[in-house]
Amino acid sequence: MNYSPSSCGLLGVLRKIDSKKICGNNVANSLELIKYRGSDKGSGYAAFNLDSNNYYTIKTFFNGTEDEIKKIFAEKGIYPDNVTFEDAGNTKSYCFNVSLYNNEDALDEINDELWINGSGRIYSAGKSLNVFKGVGFPADVARAFNIYDKEADMWLAHTRQPTNSPGNYPYWSHPFSSFNIAIVHNGDISSFGANREFLISRGMRSFVGTDSEVIAFLFRELLRDFDLITAVKIMSNNCDDPVIKYKYRGAVLDGPYTLIIGYDSGDDLYMICLTDKTKLRPVILGSDENNYYIASEENQIRNINKNATVWPMEPGSYFIASMKNGIISHGTRHKITDYVYSYNDADIDASSVKYNDLDSHIMALNKHDIIISNVLGHRYIGMKFPAGNKHIKLYGNPGNCLMNLNYNHDVDVYGNVADDCCDTMTGGTIRIHGNAGDVFGQAFQNGKIFVLGNVGNRSGLQMRAYMDYKPVMIINGGFADYLGEYMSGGIIISFANNNAYTGKYIGSGMIGGKIIIRKKINKKYVGLQPSQEYVRSMLMALRKASIIDNDFYISMKNKNIIDIFDKLPDEAKKYVRKMMSKHEIPSYEYRKLNQDEIQEVRNLINEFDSSMGTKNIKYLDSKFTVITPRY
């Protein structure tokens, strides 16, 4: 089979304190489910088993003999025992135990010497940590190291699509580690240069050349100076202390990324997830009675426990779970609601169907009404359908690109859907009886999309209307950032039920359509607004040009740009539009709907309530935030 890798794939599983150790078989099989996200250039696993002794397990790639590597360590006063050889695929790997008593500096010196001389690299060192990585697909590496029979308190796993480093040696495979810390990463760290310089200033001398490695080193260095939560906040750019933020600016991560960190503090294990502020790499969080989960796709979690509670991570946030103390940060402000459905007498049982073959099975039935059970991460459902009017019920959790290009088919999904659902849809109705992922309804042109739960980042991106084509998106819950970005037509309604979180940058760049939210939205979250410093500078320029007077400047310099714009003299508005050409700020009103708007949405809301089991029609007389293009 030919593979077209889309990006890296991640998985993290941490057991709860009273639960059994996690079987490597479950981890390897769940990583294999997203084999298509990587390539044969590298995969890997990190196993943590909490232990109270002072012995480190050290693993090193080394192009030499066992006696030679022992001599290098002995010169630093470290005497390996129980040396074993592991075949990592075209590179020798030695594994041994040493009694280090936390002499990490000596290992740093050895690692620098090995790499600078071109002879090897220490790739795993810790009291509870053991990294297994090599060249190959997930199953290849799992077989090489017999992952299937191993157990651990915490696992991290990764399938790799090489981006900024060669892929033909296991040096560049994930996980990367640094003394009781391991990371797996999907994305690109554009701050790599600044991060590397920060590490050099702290005494580090050698790097394998990939941006992912620096994350493990950064986290270790920050933990020398700060507690775990502060270190996480610094790396994820969530630190509010201006002094710390400035001094440690070189340790802040930037770029499109999702990453998982495993950390042994000595008496506890922590599993951490970070994602960038635009969340350009997918991640799903979860928990059940036994474990906590972090995954690139929901099907990885459902493969271990189909009844686990799962939820999407909020852009720019962080998730922290402790083996002994539970969840410290949930990574979202949404109320976590579970959507799990099952069906026993279906036309198709998708559990035995490959991830991209379900369309062929559906079309072979030649039926109008079709029920499909056990959908788990199946991608591209509906993309091969010709125009028509099938009614399909899907039970489970479809993967990316569900019903893209849909024209007039009617689909109910009983479960959550992944990213890129309903892209360029031109007709029909899709009802999601659960949550929807990121980039939901991109370039949505006609038809109706109903969501019982919440939707992800950049939902309604580039929604558009044309002649009689008018798309409608109704969300019972809330939404992440950039709802209706570059929207040019149609209508989006969010009822924000269950105290749902509503994101920022709503309607950024919109030139048409309407967004209606049953909640008073803070004006600063509407559009992609300029900084307060920029607004003050703009007002100062207008004052200097005598377009506004000093009293107007003083009264407006600390206000929101939306309030300022509405009060500007007409002459000033002309200049402000030019000065803010890259900041398209929509119009904002918090009010009751007018009679034309009520007439427009009444039947749509009634249809939503009827099909989704809600009672939102009772809110029709409530106040809504109404967002429309400014000009």
C-alpha positions in Angstrom: 0.0 0.0 0.0 1.2 3.5 -0.8 1.2 6.0 2.0 0.9 9.8 1.8 2.1 11.0 5.2 0.1 14.0 6.6 2.2 14.7 9.6 3.6 13.0 12.7 1.5 10.9 15.0 1.6 11.0 18.8 0.3 9.0 21.7 0.7 9.3 25.5 -0.8 7.0 28.2 -0.4 7.5 31.9 -1.9 5.1 34.4 -3.8 6.2 37.5 -2.2 5.3 40.8 -4.5 2.4 41.7 -4.6 0.9 38.2 -2.5 -1.8 36.6 0.5 -1.1 34.4 -0.2 -0.2 30.8 0.5 -3.0 28.3 2.8 -2.1 25.4 0.6 -4.1 23.1 -2.2 -1.6 23.4 0.2 1.3 22.9 1.8 -0.2 19.8 -1.5 -1.2 18.2 -3.0 2.3 18.8 0.1 3.9 17.2 -0.2 1.6 14.3 -3.7 2.9 13.7 -2.2 6.2 12.5 0.6 4.6 10.5 -0.4 6.9 7.6 0.6 10.0 9.6 4.3 8.9 9.5 6.6 7.0 7.2 9.2 4.2 7.4 11.8 6.8 8.4 11.3 6.4 12.1 9.1 5.5 15.1 9.7 5.1 18.8 8.4 4.5 22.3 9.3 5.7 25.8 8.4 3.7 28.8 8.4 5.1 32.3 8.4 2.7 35.4 8.6 4.7 38.6 11.4 3.4 40.8 13.0 4.7 44.0 16.6 3.5 43.4 19.5 5.6 42.2 20.4 3.5 39.2 20.2 5.0 35.8 19.5 3.1 32.7 21.6 4.6 29.9 21.2 3.9 26.2 23.5 5.1 23.5 23.9 4.8 19.8 27.7 4.1 19.3 29.7 3.2 16.2 32.3 1.1 18.1 32.8 -1.8 20.5 31.5 -2.5 23.9 35.0 -2.1 25.4 35.3 1.3 23.7 32.1 2.7 25.1 32.9 1.4 28.5 36.3 3.2 28.4 34.6 6.5 27.5 32.3 6.3 30.5 35.1 5.1 32.8 37.1 8.2 32.0 34.3 10.2 33.6 34.1 8.0 36.6 31.1 6.1 35.4 31.3 2.3 35.3 28.6 0.5 33.2 27.3 -2.9 34.1 24.8 -5.3 32.6 25.7 -4.1 29.1 23.3 -5.3 26.4 23.2 -4.7 22.6 20.1 -3.6 20.9 19.6 -3.5 17.1 18.0 -0.1 16.3 18.3 -0.5 12.5 21.6 0.4 10.7 23.0 1.9 14.0 24.5 0.0 17.0 22.8 0.7 20.4 24.2 -0.2 23.8 22.1 -0.4 26.9 23.5 -0.5 30.5 22.9 0.4 34.1 25.1 2.7 36.1 25.0 4.0 39.7 25.2 7.7 38.9 23.7 9.3 42.0 22.3 12.0 39.7 25.6 13.0 38.1 24.0 14.4 35.1 26.8 16.8 34.2 29.1 13.9 33.5 26.6 12.4 31.1 26.4 15.8 29.4 30.1 15.8 28.9 30.1 12.3 27.5 27.2 13.1 25.1 29.0 16.2 23.8 32.2 14.2 23.2 30.4 11.4 21.4 28.5 13.7 19.1 31.3 16.2 18.3 33.6 13.2 17.5 30.9 11.7 15.3 30.9 8.4 17.2 27.5 8.3 18.9 24.8 9.8 21.0 23.2 9.1 24.4 19.5 9.0 23.6 18.0 7.7 26.9 19.0 8.2 30.5 16.8 8.0 33.6 15.9 6.2 36.7 12.5 5.2 35.3 12.9 6.0 31.6 13.7 3.6 28.8 13.5 4.8 25.2 13.1 2.4 22.3 13.4 4.0 18.8 14.6 3.1 15.4 14.0 3.4 11.6 10.8 1.9 10.4 7.0 2.0 10.8 5.5 1.7 14.4 5.1 -2.1 14.1 8.6 -2.5 12.8 10.1 -0.8 15.8 7.6 -2.5 18.2 8.7 -5.9 16.9 12.4 -5.0 17.1 12.2 -4.1 20.8 9.3 -6.5 21.7 7.2 -3.5 22.9 4.1 -5.8 22.8 5.2 -7.7 25.9 6.5 -4.8 28.0 4.5 -2.9 30.6 4.9 0.6 32.0 3.4 3.2 34.3 3.5 5.7 31.4 4.1 5.4 27.6 4.9 8.0 25.0 4.9 6.9 21.3 5.5 8.5 18.0 5.4 7.8 14.3 7.6 10.2 12.3 7.3 12.1 9.0 10.8 13.7 8.7 10.7 17.4 8.2 13.9 19.2 9.1 16.4 16.4 9.6 17.5 13.2 7.8 15.4 10.2 8.4 17.7 7.3 7.6 19.2 6.9 11.1 17.5 6.5 14.5 19.3 9.5 15.9 16.5 11.6 14.5 13.6 9.3 15.5 11.4 10.2 18.4 11.2 10.2 21.4 14.0 12.5 22.5 15.0 12.5 26.1 17.1 14.3 28.7 17.5 12.7 32.1 14.1 11.5 33.3 12.3 13.5 30.6 11.1 12.3 27.2 9.2 14.2 24.5 7.3 13.4 21.3 6.5 16.2 18.9 4.3 16.9 15.9 5.1 20.1 14.0 7.9 22.6 13.4 9.5 24.8 16.1 10.2 28.1 14.3 11.9 29.4 17.5 14.5 26.6 17.2 17.3 29.1 16.7 16.4 31.2 19.7 15.8 28.1 21.8 19.2 26.6 20.8 21.0 29.9 21.7 19.3 29.8 25.1 20.6 26.3 25.7 24.1 27.2 24.5 24.0 30.0 27.1 23.3 27.4 29.7 26.4 25.3 28.7 25.0 22.9 26.1 27.4 22.2 23.3 25.9 19.6 20.9 22.6 19.0 19.1 21.6 16.4 16.6 20.0 19.1 14.5 16.3 18.6 14.8 14.0 21.1 16.5 12.3 18.4 18.5 15.4 17.6 20.6 15.6 21.1 22.0 12.2 20.7 23.7 13.5 18.0 26.1 16.6 20.0 26.8 14.6 23.2 27.4 12.2 21.5 29.8 15.1 20.1 31.8 16.8 23.5 32.1 13.6 25.2 33.2 13.1 22.6 35.9 16.5 23.6 37.3 15.1 27.1 38.1 11.3 26.6 38.4 8.5 24.3 39.5 6.8 22.2 36.9 3.8 24.4 36.2 5.9 27.6 35.8 8.2 25.7 33.4 5.2 24.6 31.3 3.9 28.2 31.3 7.2 29.6 30.1 7.6 27.1 27.3 3.9 27.5 26.1 4.1 31.4 26.3 1.5 31.5 29.1 3.8 33.1 31.8 2.3 36.3 33.1 5.3 37.5 35.1 7.0 40.1 32.9 10.5 39.7 34.5 10.5 35.9 34.0 8.9 36.3 30.5 11.7 38.6 29.4 14.6 36.7 31.0 13.5 33.3 29.7 12.2 34.5 26.3 14.7 32.2 24.6 12.9 29.2 26.2 9.5 30.1 24.7 8.3 27.7 21.9 6.8 29.2 18.7 5.5 27.7 15.5 2.9 25.0 14.7 3.3 22.3 17.3 1.7 19.7 19.5 4.0 17.9 21.9 3.8 15.4 24.8 6.3 15.5 27.7 6.8 12.6 30.1 8.6 13.5 33.3 9.7 11.5 36.4 10.0 14.0 39.3 11.5 11.3 41.5 8.4 10.4 43.4 5.7 10.9 40.7 5.1 10.7 37.0 3.7 13.6 34.9 2.3 13.6 31.4 2.0 17.0 29.8 0.7 18.3 26.5 1.3 21.7 24.9 -0.1 23.1 21.7 0.5 26.3 19.9 -1.9 29.3 20.0 -3.4 28.6 16.6 -3.5 24.8 17.2 -2.2 23.9 13.7 -1.5 20.3 14.8 -4.3 18.0 16.1 -4.6 16.7 19.6 -7.3 14.9 21.6 -7.3 14.3 25.4 -9.0 11.6 27.3 -9.4 9.6 30.5 -11.1 6.5 31.8 -11.2 4.6 35.1 -7.6 3.5 34.5 -5.6 5.9 32.4 -5.1 9.4 31.1 -4.6 9.8 27.3 -3.1 12.2 24.8 -3.4 11.4 21.1 -3.3 12.8 17.6 -6.6 11.1 16.8 -9.5 10.0 18.9 -9.4 6.5 17.4 -6.1 5.8 19.2 -7.9 6.3 22.6 -11.0 4.4 21.6 -8.9 1.5 20.5 -7.8 1.1 24.1 -11.1 1.9 25.7 -14.1 2.7 23.4 -16.0 4.2 26.4 -13.2 6.6 27.4 -14.2 10.3 28.0 -12.5 12.4 25.4 -12.3 16.2 24.8 -10.4 18.5 22.4 -7.6 20.7 23.7 -7.9 24.4 23.6 -5.4 26.4 21.4 -2.4 27.7 23.3 -3.2 25.8 26.4 -1.6 23.0 28.4 -2.7 19.7 29.9 -1.0 18.2 32.9 -1.8 14.9 34.6 0.0 13.2 37.5 0.0 9.5 38.2 -0.6 10.2 42.0 -2.6 13.4 42.0 -4.8 13.2 38.8 -5.4 16.0 36.3 -3.8 19.3 37.3 -4.8 21.2 34.1 -7.5 19.9 31.7 -6.3 21.8 28.7 -9.7 23.3 28.0 -12.3 25.6 29.5 -15.2 23.6 27.9 -17.4 21.5 30.1 -16.3 18.0 29.3 -19.3 16.1 27.9 -19.1 12.5 26.8 -20.8 11.3 23.6 -20.6 7.5 23.2 -23.2 5.6 21.2 -23.4 2.0 20.0 -25.5 0.1 17.5 -25.6 -3.7 17.2 -27.6 -4.5 14.0 -26.0 -2.4 11.3 -25.7 -2.9 7.5 -21.9 -2.5 7.8 -19.6 -3.3 10.7 -16.7 -1.0 10.0 -14.4 -2.7 12.5 -13.0 -4.9 9.8 -12.9 -2.2 7.1 -9.6 -0.3 6.3 -9.5 3.3 7.2 -10.0 4.6 3.6 -12.2 1.8 2.1 -15.5 2.5 3.8 -16.9 4.4 0.8 -16.6 1.4 -1.4 -18.5 -0.8 1.0 -21.3 1.8 1.3 -21.7 2.3 -2.4 -21.7 -1.5 -3.0 -24.9 -1.8 -0.9 -26.9 0.3 -3.4 -29.4 1.3 -0.7 -30.9 4.7 0.4 -30.9 4.1 4.2 -27.6 2.7 5.5 -26.5 2.1 9.1 -22.8 1.7 9.9 -21.4 0.6 13.3 -18.0 0.6 14.9 -16.6 3.5 12.9 -13.2 4.2 14.3 -10.9 6.8 12.6 -12.1 5.9 9.1 -11.0 8.8 6.9 -12.6 10.3 3.8 -16.1 8.9 4.3 -18.4 10.2 1.6 -15.7 11.7 -0.6 -16.3 9.1 -3.3 -20.1 9.5 -3.3 -21.7 10.8 -6.4 -24.4 13.4 -6.0 -27.5 11.9 -4.5 -29.8 11.6 -1.5 -28.6 8.7 0.7 -29.4 8.8 4.4 -26.5 7.3 6.3 -26.2 6.8 10.1 -22.6 6.4 11.4 -22.1 5.0 14.9 -18.6 5.7 16.3 -15.9 8.3 15.6 -15.1 9.1 12.0 -11.6 10.3 11.1 -10.6 13.4 9.0 -12.5 14.7 6.0 -15.9 13.3 6.7 -18.4 14.2 3.9 -16.1 16.7 2.2 -17.7 17.9 -1.1 -21.0 16.5 0.1 -23.9 17.2 -2.3 -27.4 16.4 -1.0 -26.6 13.4 1.2 -28.1 13.3 4.7 -25.8 12.0 7.4 -26.2 11.4 11.2 -23.0 10.8 13.2 -23.5 9.3 16.6 -20.2 10.2 18.2 -17.4 12.8 17.7 -15.9 13.7 14.3 -12.3 14.6 13.6 -10.8 17.5 11.8 -11.7 18.9 8.3 -15.3 17.7 8.3 -17.8 19.0 5.7 -15.1 20.8 3.7 -16.6 22.5 0.5 -20.0 21.0 1.2 -22.6 22.1 -1.4 -25.8 20.5 -0.2 -27.5 18.1 2.2 -27.6 18.0 6.0 -25.0 16.7 8.4 -26.0 16.1 12.1 -23.1 15.6 14.5 -24.5 14.0 17.8 -21.2 14.8 19.5 -18.3 17.2 19.2 -16.6 18.3 15.9 -12.8 18.9 15.4 -10.8 21.7 14.0 -11.3 23.4 10.6 -15.0 22.3 10.6 -17.1 23.3 7.6 -14.3 25.0 5.7 -15.5 26.6 2.5 -19.0 25.4 3.4 -21.3 26.6 0.6 -24.8 25.2 1.0 -26.8 22.9 3.1 -27.1 22.5 6.9 -24.6 21.3 9.6 -25.9 20.7 13.1 -23.6 20.0 16.1 -24.9 18.8 19.5 -21.6 19.5 21.3 -18.8 21.9 20.6 -16.7 22.7 17.5 -13.0 23.2 17.2 -10.6 25.8 16.0 -11.3 27.7 12.7 -14.8 26.4 12.2 -16.7 28.0 9.4 -13.5 29.1 7.8 -14.3 30.8 4.4 -18.0 29.9 4.6 -19.7 31.5 1.6 -23.1 32.0 -0.1 -23.8 32.3 -3.8 -27.2 33.0 -5.4 -29.6 30.5 -3.9 -26.8 28.7 -2.0 -26.8 29.6 1.7 -24.9 27.5 4.3 -26.3 27.2 7.8 -24.2 26.0 10.8 -25.9 25.6 14.2 -23.9 24.7 17.3 -25.6 23.7 20.5 -22.4 24.3 22.5 -19.3 26.5 22.1 -16.4 27.0 19.8 -12.6 27.5 19.8 -10.8 30.4 18.2 -11.4 31.9 14.8 -15.0 31.0 14.3 -16.2 32.3 10.9 -12.7 33.4 9.8 -12.8 35.0 6.3 -16.6 34.2 6.2 -18.3 35.7 3.2 -21.8 34.3 3.5 -24.3 32.1 5.3 -25.2 32.0 9.0 -23.5 30.5 12.1 -25.5 30.2 15.3 -24.0 29.1 18.6 -26.2 28.6 21.7 -23.1 28.2 24.0 -25.1 25.8 26.2 -23.6 24.0 29.2 -21.4 27.1 30.0 -19.5 26.3 26.9 -16.2 28.1 26.2 -16.4 30.6 23.3 -13.1 31.4 21.7 -11.3 34.5 20.4 -10.8 36.2 17.0 -14.5 35.7 16.0 -15.2 36.7 12.5 -11.7 37.7 11.7 -11.6 39.1 8.1 -15.3 38.3 7.5 -16.8 40.1 4.5 -20.3 38.6 4.5 -22.7 36.4 6.4 -23.7 36.6 10.1 -22.6 35.1 13.4 -25.2 34.8 16.2 -24.1 33.8 19.7 -26.4 33.4 22.7 -23.9 35.0 25.0 -22.4 38.4 25.6 -19.0 38.2 23.9 -16.2 40.4 25.1 -15.6 42.9 22.4 -11.8 42.3 22.4 -12.5 38.8 21.2 -14.2 40.0 18.0 -11.9 40.0 14.9 -8.1 40.1 14.9 -7.6 43.3 16.7 -4.5 45.4 16.8 -2.6 45.8 20.1 -3.5 48.6 22.5 -0.1 50.2 21.8 -0.9 50.3 18.1 -4.4 51.8 18.8 -2.8 54.6 20.9 -0.2 55.3 18.2 -2.9 55.5 15.6 -5.0 58.0 17.8 -1.9 60.1 18.4 -1.3 60.3 14.7 -4.9 61.5 14.2 -4.5 64.0 16.9 -1.2 65.3 15.5 -3.0 65.7 12.1 -5.8 67.7 13.9 -8.3 65.1 12.7 -9.3 64.4 16.3 -8.9 66.7 19.3 -7.1 66.1 22.5 -10.2 65.5 24.5 -11.3 62.7 22.1 -7.8 61.2 22.3 -7.8 61.1 26.2 -11.3 59.7 26.3 -10.6 56.9 23.8 -6.9 55.9 24.3 -7.7 53.0 26.6 -10.9 51.8 24.9 -11.5 48.8 22.5 -11.0 49.5 18.8 -14.7 48.6 18.1 -15.9 51.4 20.5 -13.4 53.8 19.1 -14.2 53.2 15.5 -17.9 53.7 16.0 -17.3 57.1 17.6 -14.6 58.4 15.1 -15.5 61.4 12.9 -16.1 60.3 9.2 -12.8 61.9 8.1 -10.9 59.9 10.7 -12.6 56.6 9.7 -11.2 57.0 6.2 -7.6 57.1 7.5 -8.2 54.3 10.1 -9.4 51.9 7.4 -6.1 52.4 5.6 -4.0 52.2 8.7 -5.8 49.0 9.8 -6.0 47.2 6.4 -4.7 44.0 7.9 -7.2 44.1 10.8 -10.7 43.6 9.4 -12.8 44.3 12.5 -16.5 43.1 12.2 -19.4 45.0 13.6 -20.6 44.0 17.1 -24.0 44.2 18.7 -25.5 42.7 21.8 -29.2 42.7 21.4 -32.4 40.9 20.7 -32.9 39.6 17.2 -35.1 41.8 15.0 -38.2 40.4 13.3 -36.4 39.7 10.0 -33.7 37.7 11.8 -36.3 35.8 13.9 -38.2 34.9 10.7 -34.9 33.8 9.1 -33.8 31.4 12.0 -37.0 30.2 13.6 -37.6 27.2 11.3 -33.9 26.4 11.3 -33.8 26.3 15.1 -37.0 24.2 15.2 -35.4 21.7 12.8 -32.3 21.6 15.0 -34.3 21.0 18.2 -36.4 18.3 16.5 -33.4 16.3 15.2 -30.9 16.9 18.1 -33.3 16.6 21.0 -32.7 20.1 22.3 -35.0 23.0 23.3 -33.2 26.1 21.9 -36.3 27.7 20.4 -37.1 29.0 23.9 -34.1 31.3 23.6 -35.3 33.1 20.5 -36.4 36.0 22.6 -33.0 36.2 24.4 -30.2 38.7 23.7 -27.5 37.5 21.3 -24.1 38.8 20.2 -24.6 39.5 16.5 -21.4 39.9 14.4 -21.5 41.1 10.8 -19.0 42.6 8.4 -18.3 46.3 9.1 -18.2 47.4 5.5 
